[in-house]
Amino acid sequence: MVTGIWRGAPYDMMIFLAGLASVDRGLYEAAKVDGASRLQRVWHVTVPGLRSVFSILFILAAIRGLRVFTEVFLLTNGGPDGSTEVVMTLIYKLGLEQNRLGVGAAGAVLLFFTTLVLTIVVHLVRRRESR
C-alpha cells in the first residue's frame, strides 16, 4: 500500500493543487471579514471548493486499485497463501501460470468493463462540474 501511495501521490497532488487554484479567493476574504478563524475558513471554504476534486481522486484511486499489479507481483507475488492477491495477479496466475486462458481472459474483460464504467463516471462528474 505504501508503494502505491508513493507512486500515485505526485499525480494526485497535481490534481489537488489545480483544485486549490480554482477556489475563489474572494470567498476567503469574505470569510475573514466575517470573522472566521483559519480553521473555519478551511472547513467552510476550502473543503466545499475541493469536493469535486476529492470525488475525482477517489474514483481514480479506485481505478488504480483495480489495476494494481506491479507492486503486488514484485513484492509478494500474492502470498503468503493469497493474502495479498489482487484482481490483476489473479488474472495473471489463472491465465498464464495455470494455463487457463479462458478464465484469465474473462477476468480481464470484466476488469476492463469495470474500469470503463469508472472512467465514464469520472468523465460525467467532470462534465457536470464544468457547467
LUMNUTI-887829 format. One line per field, with one value per atom (N, C-alpha, C, O): x, y, z; chain; atom name; residue number from 1. Coordinates in Angstrom, 1 decimal. Example, Ala and Ser with C-alpha at 12.3 -4.5 7.8 and 13.67 -1.06 7.14 Angstrom:
2
east <- 13.2|12.3|13.2|14.2|12.8|13.7|12.9|13.4
north <- -5.7|-4.5|-3.3|-3.3|-2.2|-1.1|0.0|1.1
up <- 7.8|7.8|7.8|8.5|7.1|7.1|7.9|8.0
kette <- A|A|A|A|A|A|A|A
atom <- N|CA|C|O|N|CA|C|O
nr <- 1|1|1|1|2|2|2|2
END
This chain:
131
east <- 0.8|0.0|0.9|0.6|2.0|2.8|3.5|3.6|3.9|4.4|3.4|3.7|2.2|1.1|0.8|0.7|0.9|0.7|1.9|1.7|3.1|4.3|4.3|4.7|3.8|3.7|2.6|2.9|1.5|0.4|0.3|-0.5|1.0|0.9|1.3|0.5|2.3|2.6|1.4|1.1|0.9|-0.3|-1.5|-2.1|-1.7|-2.9|-2.6|-3.5|-1.4|-1.1|-1.2|-1.7|-0.9|-1.1|-2.6|-3.0|-3.4|-4.9|-5.4|-6.2|-4.9|-5.3|-4.9|-5.6|-3.6|-3.2|-4.0|-4.2|-4.3|-5.2|-6.5|-7.1|-7.1|-8.3|-8.2|-9.1|-7.1|-6.9|-6.8|-7.3|-6.2|-6.1|-7.4|-7.6|-8.4|-9.7|-10.7|-11.7|-10.3|-11.2|-11.1|-10.0|-12.3|-12.4|-11.7|-12.1|-10.8|-10.1|-11.0|-10.8|-12.0|-13.0|-13.7|-14.1|-14.0|-14.6|-13.8|-14.3|-12.5|-11.6|-11.6|-11.7|-11.6|-11.6|-12.9|-13.0|-14.0|-15.4|-15.5|-16.0|-14.9|-15.0|-14.1|-14.4|-13.0|-12.1|-12.7|-12.6|-13.4|-14.1|-15.2|-15.5|-15.9|-17.0|-16.5|-17.2|-15.1|-14.6|-14.3|-14.1|-14.2|-13.9|-12.4|-11.6|-12.2|-10.8|-10.2|-10.9|-8.9|-8.2|-8.9|-9.1|-9.1|-9.7|-11.1|-11.5|-11.9|-13.2|-13.2|-14.0|-12.2|-12.1|-11.7|-12.3|-10.9|-10.5|-11.7|-12.0|-12.5|-13.6|-14.8|-15.4|-15.1|-16.3|-16.0|-17.0|-14.8|-14.5|-13.7|-14.1|-12.5|-11.6|-12.2|-12.3|-12.8|-13.3|-14.5|-14.5|-15.5|-16.5|-16.0|-16.5|-15.0|-14.4|-13.7|-13.6|-13.2|-12.5|-13.3|-12.8|-14.6|-15.5|-15.4|-15.3|-15.4|-15.3|-13.9|-13.8|-12.9|-11.6|-11.5|-10.9|-12.0|-12.0|-12.7|-12.3|-13.9|-14.6|-13.9|-13.9|-13.2|-12.4|-11.2|-10.9|-10.6|-9.4|-9.8|-9.1|-11.0|-11.4|-11.8|-11.5|-12.4|-12.7|-11.4|-11.3|-10.5|-9.2|-8.4|-7.8|-8.5|-7.8|-8.5|-7.8|-9.8|-10.5|-10.0|-9.8|-9.9|-9.4|-8.0|-7.7|-7.2|-5.8|-5.7|-4.9|-6.6|-6.6|-7.0|-6.5|-7.9|-8.3|-7.2|-7.1|-6.4|-5.4|-4.0|-3.1|-3.9|-2.5|-2.0|-2.7|-0.8|-0.2|1.3|1.7|2.0|3.4|3.9|4.8|3.3|3.8|3.5|4.4|2.3|2.0|2.8|3.3|3.0|3.7|5.1|5.7|5.8|7.2|7.5|8.5|6.6|6.9|6.5|7.3|5.3|4.8|4.4|4.2|4.1|3.6|2.3|1.9|1.5|0.2|0.2|-0.9|1.4|1.4|1.6|1.6|1.6|1.5|0.1|-0.8|0.0|-1.3|-2.4|-3.6|-2.1|-3.1|-3.6|-4.6|-2.9|-3.4|-3.2|-3.9|-2.3|-2.1|-2.6|-2.2|-3.3|-3.8|-4.8|-5.6|-4.6|-5.5|-6.0|-5.5|-6.9|-7.5|-6.5|-6.6|-5.6|-4.6|-3.7|-3.4|-3.2|-2.4|-3.1|-2.6|-4.4|-5.2|-5.4|-5.3|-5.7|-5.8|-4.5|-4.5|-3.4|-2.1|-1.9|-1.5|-2.1|-1.9|-2.8|-2.4|-4.1|-5.0|-4.7|-4.7|-4.5|-4.3|-2.9|-2.9|-1.9|-0.5|0.2|0.9|0.1|0.8|0.0|0.6|-1.3|-2.1|-2.6|-3.3|-2.3|-2.7|-4.2|-4.6|-4.9|-6.4|-6.7|-7.2|-6.4|-6.5|-7.9|-8.1|-8.9|-10.3|-10.7|-11.4|-10.4|-10.8|-10.0|-10.6|-8.7|-7.9|-8.4|-8.5|-8.8|-9.4|-10.7|-11.0|-11.5|-12.8|-12.6|-13.3|-11.7|-11.4|-10.8|-11.2|-10.0|-9.5|-10.6|-10.6|-11.6|-12.7|-13.6|-14.0|-13.8|-14.6|-13.9|-14.5|-12.6|-11.8|-11.8|-11.9|-11.8|-11.9|-13.2|-13.3|-14.3|-15.6|-15.8|-16.4|-15.3|-15.3|-14.5|-15.0|-13.3|-12.5|-13.2|-13.2|-13.9|-14.6|-15.7|-15.9|-16.5|-17.6|-17.1|-17.6|-16.0|-15.4|-14.9|-15.0|-14.3|-13.8|-15.0|-14.9|-16.1|-17.3|-17.8|-18.2|-17.8|-18.3|-17.4|-17.9|-16.1|-15.2|-15.5|-15.5|-15.7|-16.0|-17.3|-17.4|-18.3|-19.6|-19.5|-20.1|-18.7|-18.6|-17.8|-18.2|-16.8|-16.1|-16.9|-16.8|-17.7|-18.6|-19.7|-20.0|-20.2|-21.2|-20.7|-21.4|-19.4|-18.8|-18.4|-18.2|-18.1|-17.7|-18.8|-18.6|-20.0|-21.2|-21.4|-22.3
north <- -1.2|0.0|1.3|2.2|1.2|2.4|2.7|3.8|1.6|1.8|2.4|3.2|2.0|2.5|4.0|4.8|4.4|5.8|6.6|7.7|6.0|6.7|6.9|8.0|5.9|6.0|7.0|7.7|7.0|7.9|9.2|10.1|9.5|10.8|12.0|13.0|12.0|13.2|13.5|14.7|12.5|12.8|13.3|14.3|12.8|13.2|14.7|15.5|15.0|16.3|17.3|18.5|17.0|17.9|18.3|19.4|17.2|17.5|18.3|19.2|18.0|18.7|20.1|21.0|20.4|21.8|22.6|23.8|21.9|22.6|22.9|24.0|22.0|22.3|23.5|24.3|23.5|24.6|26.0|27.0|26.0|27.2|27.6|28.8|26.7|27.1|27.6|28.1|27.5|28.0|29.6|30.1|30.2|31.6|32.3|32.0|33.2|33.9|34.9|35.3|35.4|36.3|35.7|36.4|34.4|33.7|33.7|33.8|33.5|33.6|35.0|35.1|36.0|37.4|37.7|38.3|37.2|37.4|36.7|37.2|35.5|34.8|35.4|35.4|36.0|36.7|37.9|38.2|38.6|39.9|39.5|40.3|38.4|37.9|37.4|37.1|37.3|36.9|35.4|34.9|34.7|33.3|33.0|33.7|32.0|31.7|30.9|30.6|30.7|29.9|28.6|28.1|27.9|26.5|26.6|25.7|27.6|27.8|28.1|27.6|28.9|29.2|27.9|27.7|27.1|25.8|24.9|24.4|24.8|23.9|24.3|23.5|25.7|26.2|26.7|27.0|27.0|27.5|26.5|26.1|26.0|25.2|23.8|23.3|23.1|21.8|21.7|20.9|22.6|22.6|22.9|22.4|23.8|24.1|22.9|22.9|22.0|20.8|19.6|18.5|19.7|18.5|17.7|16.5|18.4|17.8|17.1|16.0|17.8|17.2|15.9|14.9|15.9|14.7|13.6|12.4|13.9|12.8|12.2|11.0|13.1|12.6|11.8|10.7|12.2|11.5|10.1|9.2|10.1|8.8|7.8|6.6|8.3|7.4|7.0|5.8|7.9|7.5|6.5|5.6|6.7|5.7|4.4|3.4|4.3|3.0|2.3|1.1|3.1|2.5|2.0|0.9|2.8|2.4|1.2|0.3|1.1|-0.1|-1.3|-2.4|-1.2|-2.4|-2.8|-4.0|-1.9|-2.2|-2.4|-2.5|-2.4|-2.6|-4.0|-5.0|-4.1|-5.4|-5.4|-6.3|-4.4|-4.4|-4.5|-5.4|-3.7|-3.7|-5.0|-5.6|-5.5|-6.8|-8.0|-8.8|-8.0|-9.1|-9.1|-10.1|-7.9|-7.8|-8.0|-8.6|-7.5|-7.5|-8.8|-9.4|-9.4|-10.5|-11.7|-12.8|-11.4|-12.4|-13.0|-14.1|-12.2|-12.6|-13.4|-13.8|-13.7|-14.5|-13.7|-12.5|-14.3|-15.7|-16.2|-15.6|-17.3|-18.0|-17.1|-17.2|-16.3|-15.4|-14.3|-13.6|-13.9|-12.8|-11.4|-10.5|-11.3|-10.0|-10.1|-9.3|-11.1|-11.3|-10.2|-9.8|-9.7|-8.7|-9.2|-10.3|-8.5|-9.0|-9.2|-10.2|-8.3|-8.4|-9.6|-10.3|-9.9|-11.0|-12.3|-13.3|-12.3|-13.5|-13.8|-15.0|-12.8|-13.0|-13.5|-14.4|-12.9|-13.4|-14.9|-15.7|-15.2|-16.6|-17.6|-18.7|-17.2|-18.1|-18.3|-19.4|-17.2|-17.2|-17.7|-18.5|-17.3|-17.6|-18.7|-19.6|-18.7|-19.7|-21.1|-22.1|-21.0|-22.3|-22.6|-23.7|-21.8|-22.1|-22.2|-23.0|-21.5|-21.4|-20.1|-19.2|-20.1|-18.8|-18.2|-17.0|-19.1|-18.6|-17.9|-16.8|-18.5|-17.8|-16.5|-15.5|-16.5|-15.3|-14.2|-13.0|-14.6|-13.6|-13.1|-11.9|-14.0|-13.5|-12.5|-11.5|-12.8|-11.9|-10.5|-9.5|-10.6|-9.4|-8.5|-7.3|-9.2|-8.5|-7.8|-6.7|-8.6|-8.0|-6.8|-5.8|-6.9|-5.8|-4.6|-3.5|-4.9|-3.8|-3.1|-1.8|-3.8|-3.2|-2.4|-1.3|-2.9|-2.2|-0.9|0.1|-1.0|0.2|1.2|2.4|0.7|1.5|2.3|3.5|1.6|2.2|3.3|4.4|3.0|4.0|5.2|6.4|5.0|6.1|6.9|8.2|6.3|7.1|7.9|9.0|7.4|8.1|9.3|10.4|9.2|10.3|11.4|12.6|10.9|11.9|12.6|13.8|11.9|12.6|13.5|14.6|13.2|14.1|15.4|16.5|15.2|16.4|17.2|18.4|16.6|17.3|18.1|19.3|17.5|18.1|19.3|20.3|19.2|20.3|21.5|22.6|21.2|22.3|23.1|24.2|22.7|23.5|24.7|25.5
up <- 0.0|0.0|0.0|-0.7|0.7|0.8|-0.6|-0.9|-1.3|-2.6|-3.6|-4.4|-3.4|-4.3|-4.0|-4.9|-2.7|-2.4|-2.9|-3.4|-2.7|-3.2|-4.7|-5.2|-5.4|-6.8|-7.3|-8.3|-6.6|-7.1|-6.5|-7.0|-5.5|-4.8|-5.6|-5.6|-6.5|-7.3|-8.2|-8.4|-8.8|-9.8|-9.0|-9.4|-7.8|-7.0|-6.5|-6.5|-6.2|-5.7|-6.8|-6.5|-8.0|-9.1|-9.3|-9.5|-9.2|-9.3|-8.1|-8.3|-7.0|-5.7|-5.8|-5.5|-6.3|-6.4|-7.4|-7.3|-8.5|-9.5|-8.9|-9.2|-8.1|-7.4|-6.5|-6.4|-5.7|-4.8|-5.5|-5.1|-6.7|-7.5|-8.0|-8.3|-8.1|-8.7|-7.6|-7.9|-6.3|-5.3|-5.3|-5.3|-5.3|-5.4|-4.1|-3.0|-4.4|-3.3|-2.6|-1.4|-3.3|-2.7|-1.5|-0.6|-1.6|-0.5|0.8|1.9|0.6|1.8|2.4|3.6|1.6|2.1|2.8|3.8|2.2|2.8|4.1|5.1|4.2|5.5|6.5|7.7|6.1|7.0|7.6|8.8|6.7|7.1|8.1|9.0|7.9|8.7|10.1|11.0|10.2|11.5|11.6|12.7|10.5|10.6|10.9|10.4|11.7|12.0|10.8|9.9|10.9|9.8|9.6|8.5|10.7|10.6|10.0|9.2|10.4|9.9|8.4|7.6|8.0|6.5|5.7|4.6|6.3|5.6|5.6|4.5|6.7|6.7|5.9|5.2|5.9|5.2|3.8|3.1|3.4|2.1|1.3|0.2|1.8|1.1|0.8|-0.3|1.8|1.7|0.7|-0.2|0.8|-0.2|-1.6|-2.6|-1.7|-3.0|-3.6|-4.9|-2.8|-3.3|-3.4|-3.6|-3.1|-3.1|-4.4|-4.4|-5.6|-6.8|-7.1|-7.6|-6.6|-6.7|-5.9|-6.4|-4.7|-3.9|-4.5|-4.5|-5.1|-5.8|-7.0|-7.2|-7.7|-8.9|-8.4|-8.9|-7.3|-6.8|-6.2|-6.4|-5.6|-5.0|-6.2|-6.1|-7.2|-8.4|-9.0|-9.4|-9.2|-9.9|-9.0|-9.5|-7.7|-6.8|-6.9|-6.8|-7.0|-7.2|-8.5|-8.5|-9.5|-10.8|-10.6|-11.1|-10.0|-9.8|-8.9|-9.1|-7.9|-7.0|-7.8|-7.5|-8.7|-9.5|-10.5|-10.8|-10.9|-11.9|-11.3|-12.1|-10.0|-9.4|-9.7|-9.5|-10.2|-10.5|-10.1|-9.4|-10.6|-10.5|-9.0|-8.7|-8.1|-6.7|-6.1|-5.4|-6.3|-5.6|-6.2|-5.4|-7.5|-8.1|-7.7|-7.4|-7.7|-7.4|-5.9|-5.6|-5.1|-3.6|-3.0|-2.2|-3.3|-2.6|-3.5|-3.0|-4.8|-5.7|-5.2|-5.5|-4.5|-4.0|-2.7|-2.2|-2.2|-1.0|0.3|0.2|1.4|1.7|1.6|2.1|1.0|0.8|0.3|0.7|-0.7|-1.3|-0.5|-0.9|0.6|1.4|0.8|1.1|-0.2|-0.9|-2.3|-3.1|-2.7|-4.0|-4.4|-3.7|-5.6|-6.2|-7.5|-8.0|-8.1|-9.3|-10.5|-11.1|-10.6|-11.7|-11.5|-12.5|-10.3|-10.1|-10.2|-10.7|-9.8|-10.0|-11.5|-11.9|-12.3|-13.7|-14.3|-15.2|-13.9|-14.4|-14.0|-14.9|-12.8|-12.3|-13.0|-13.5|-13.1|-13.8|-15.3|-15.8|-15.9|-17.4|-17.8|-18.8|-17.2|-17.7|-16.9|-17.5|-15.6|-14.8|-14.8|-14.9|-14.7|-14.6|-16.0|-16.2|-17.0|-18.4|-18.6|-19.5|-17.8|-18.0|-18.7|-18.1|-20.0|-20.7|-20.8|-20.8|-20.9|-21.0|-19.7|-19.8|-18.6|-17.3|-17.1|-16.7|-17.5|-17.4|-18.3|-18.0|-19.5|-20.5|-20.0|-20.2|-19.4|-18.9|-17.8|-17.7|-16.9|-15.8|-16.3|-15.8|-17.4|-18.0|-18.6|-18.5|-19.2|-19.8|-18.7|-18.9|-17.7|-16.6|-15.9|-15.6|-15.8|-15.3|-16.2|-15.8|-17.5|-18.5|-18.4|-18.4|-18.3|-18.2|-16.9|-16.9|-15.8|-14.5|-14.6|-14.2|-15.2|-15.4|-16.3|-16.1|-17.4|-18.3|-17.6|-17.8|-16.8|-16.0|-15.1|-15.1|-14.4|-13.5|-14.3|-13.9|-15.5|-16.3|-16.8|-16.9|-17.2|-17.6|-16.5|-16.7|-15.3|-14.1|-13.9|-13.7|-14.0|-13.9|-15.0|-14.7|-16.2|-17.3|-17.0|-17.2|-16.5|-16.3|-15.1|-15.2|-14.1|-13.0|-13.4|-13.0|-14.2|-14.7|-15.6|-15.6|-16.4|-17.4|-16.6|-16.9|-15.5|-14.7|-14.0|-13.8|-13.5|-12.8|-13.7|-13.2|-14.9|-15.8|-16.3|-16.9|-16.0|-16.5|-15.6|-15.8
kette <- A|A|A|A|A|A|A|A|A|A|A|A|A|A|A|A|A|A|A|A|A|A|A|A|A|A|A|A|A|A|A|A|A|A|A|A|A|A|A|A|A|A|A|A|A|A|A|A|A|A|A|A|A|A|A|A|A|A|A|A|A|A|A|A|A|A|A|A|A|A|A|A|A|A|A|A|A|A|A|A|A|A|A|A|A|A|A|A|A|A|A|A|A|A|A|A|A|A|A|A|A|A|A|A|A|A|A|A|A|A|A|A|A|A|A|A|A|A|A|A|A|A|A|A|A|A|A|A|A|A|A|A|A|A|A|A|A|A|A|A|A|A|A|A|A|A|A|A|A|A|A|A|A|A|A|A|A|A|A|A|A|A|A|A|A|A|A|A|A|A|A|A|A|A|A|A|A|A|A|A|A|A|A|A|A|A|A|A|A|A|A|A|A|A|A|A|A|A|A|A|A|A|A|A|A|A|A|A|A|A|A|A|A|A|A|A|A|A|A|A|A|A|A|A|A|A|A|A|A|A|A|A|A|A|A|A|A|A|A|A|A|A|A|A|A|A|A|A|A|A|A|A|A|A|A|A|A|A|A|A|A|A|A|A|A|A|A|A|A|A|A|A|A|A|A|A|A|A|A|A|A|A|A|A|A|A|A|A|A|A|A|A|A|A|A|A|A|A|A|A|A|A|A|A|A|A|A|A|A|A|A|A|A|A|A|A|A|A|A|A|A|A|A|A|A|A|A|A|A|A|A|A|A|A|A|A|A|A|A|A|A|A|A|A|A|A|A|A|A|A|A|A|A|A|A|A|A|A|A|A|A|A|A|A|A|A|A|A|A|A|A|A|A|A|A|A|A|A|A|A|A|A|A|A|A|A|A|A|A|A|A|A|A|A|A|A|A|A|A|A|A|A|A|A|A|A|A|A|A|A|A|A|A|A|A|A|A|A|A|A|A|A|A|A|A|A|A|A|A|A|A|A|A|A|A|A|A|A|A|A|A|A|A|A|A|A|A|A|A|A|A|A|A|A|A|A|A|A|A|A|A|A|A|A|A|A|A|A|A|A|A|A|A|A|A|A|A|A|A|A|A|A|A|A|A|A|A|A|A|A|A|A|A|A|A|A|A|A|A|A|A|A|A|A|A|A|A|A|A|A|A|A|A|A|A|A|A|A|A|A|A|A|A|A
atom <- N|CA|C|O|N|CA|C|O|N|CA|C|O|N|CA|C|O|N|CA|C|O|N|CA|C|O|N|CA|C|O|N|CA|C|O|N|CA|C|O|N|CA|C|O|N|CA|C|O|N|CA|C|O|N|CA|C|O|N|CA|C|O|N|CA|C|O|N|CA|C|O|N|CA|C|O|N|CA|C|O|N|CA|C|O|N|CA|C|O|N|CA|C|O|N|CA|C|O|N|CA|C|O|N|CA|C|O|N|CA|C|O|N|CA|C|O|N|CA|C|O|N|CA|C|O|N|CA|C|O|N|CA|C|O|N|CA|C|O|N|CA|C|O|N|CA|C|O|N|CA|C|O|N|CA|C|O|N|CA|C|O|N|CA|C|O|N|CA|C|O|N|CA|C|O|N|CA|C|O|N|CA|C|O|N|CA|C|O|N|CA|C|O|N|CA|C|O|N|CA|C|O|N|CA|C|O|N|CA|C|O|N|CA|C|O|N|CA|C|O|N|CA|C|O|N|CA|C|O|N|CA|C|O|N|CA|C|O|N|CA|C|O|N|CA|C|O|N|CA|C|O|N|CA|C|O|N|CA|C|O|N|CA|C|O|N|CA|C|O|N|CA|C|O|N|CA|C|O|N|CA|C|O|N|CA|C|O|N|CA|C|O|N|CA|C|O|N|CA|C|O|N|CA|C|O|N|CA|C|O|N|CA|C|O|N|CA|C|O|N|CA|C|O|N|CA|C|O|N|CA|C|O|N|CA|C|O|N|CA|C|O|N|CA|C|O|N|CA|C|O|N|CA|C|O|N|CA|C|O|N|CA|C|O|N|CA|C|O|N|CA|C|O|N|CA|C|O|N|CA|C|O|N|CA|C|O|N|CA|C|O|N|CA|C|O|N|CA|C|O|N|CA|C|O|N|CA|C|O|N|CA|C|O|N|CA|C|O|N|CA|C|O|N|CA|C|O|N|CA|C|O|N|CA|C|O|N|CA|C|O|N|CA|C|O|N|CA|C|O|N|CA|C|O|N|CA|C|O|N|CA|C|O|N|CA|C|O|N|CA|C|O|N|CA|C|O|N|CA|C|O|N|CA|C|O|N|CA|C|O|N|CA|C|O|N|CA|C|O|N|CA|C|O|N|CA|C|O|N|CA|C|O|N|CA|C|O|N|CA|C|O|N|CA|C|O|N|CA|C|O|N|CA|C|O|N|CA|C|O|N|CA|C|O|N|CA|C|O|N|CA|C|O|N|CA|C|O|N|CA|C|O|N|CA|C|O|N|CA|C|O|N|CA|C|O|N|CA|C|O|N|CA|C|O|N|CA|C|O
nr <- 1|1|1|1|2|2|2|2|3|3|3|3|4|4|4|4|5|5|5|5|6|6|6|6|7|7|7|7|8|8|8|8|9|9|9|9|10|10|10|10|11|11|11|11|12|12|12|12|13|13|13|13|14|14|14|14|15|15|15|15|16|16|16|16|17|17|17|17|18|18|18|18|19|19|19|19|20|20|20|20|21|21|21|21|22|22|22|22|23|23|23|23|24|24|24|24|25|25|25|25|26|26|26|26|27|27|27|27|28|28|28|28|29|29|29|29|30|30|30|30|31|31|31|31|32|32|32|32|33|33|33|33|34|34|34|34|35|35|35|35|36|36|36|36|37|37|37|37|38|38|38|38|39|39|39|39|40|40|40|40|41|41|41|41|42|42|42|42|43|43|43|43|44|44|44|44|45|45|45|45|46|46|46|46|47|47|47|47|48|48|48|48|49|49|49|49|50|50|50|50|51|51|51|51|52|52|52|52|53|53|53|53|54|54|54|54|55|55|55|55|56|56|56|56|57|57|57|57|58|58|58|58|59|59|59|59|60|60|60|60|61|61|61|61|62|62|62|62|63|63|63|63|64|64|64|64|65|65|65|65|66|66|66|66|67|67|67|67|68|68|68|68|69|69|69|69|70|70|70|70|71|71|71|71|72|72|72|72|73|73|73|73|74|74|74|74|75|75|75|75|76|76|76|76|77|77|77|77|78|78|78|78|79|79|79|79|80|80|80|80|81|81|81|81|82|82|82|82|83|83|83|83|84|84|84|84|85|85|85|85|86|86|86|86|87|87|87|87|88|88|88|88|89|89|89|89|90|90|90|90|91|91|91|91|92|92|92|92|93|93|93|93|94|94|94|94|95|95|95|95|96|96|96|96|97|97|97|97|98|98|98|98|99|99|99|99|100|100|100|100|101|101|101|101|102|102|102|102|103|103|103|103|104|104|104|104|105|105|105|105|106|106|106|106|107|107|107|107|108|108|108|108|109|109|109|109|110|110|110|110|111|111|111|111|112|112|112|112|113|113|113|113|114|114|114|114|115|115|115|115|116|116|116|116|117|117|117|117|118|118|118|118|119|119|119|119|120|120|120|120|121|121|121|121|122|122|122|122|123|123|123|123|124|124|124|124|125|125|125|125|126|126|126|126|127|127|127|127|128|128|128|128|129|129|129|129|130|130|130|130|131|131|131|131
END
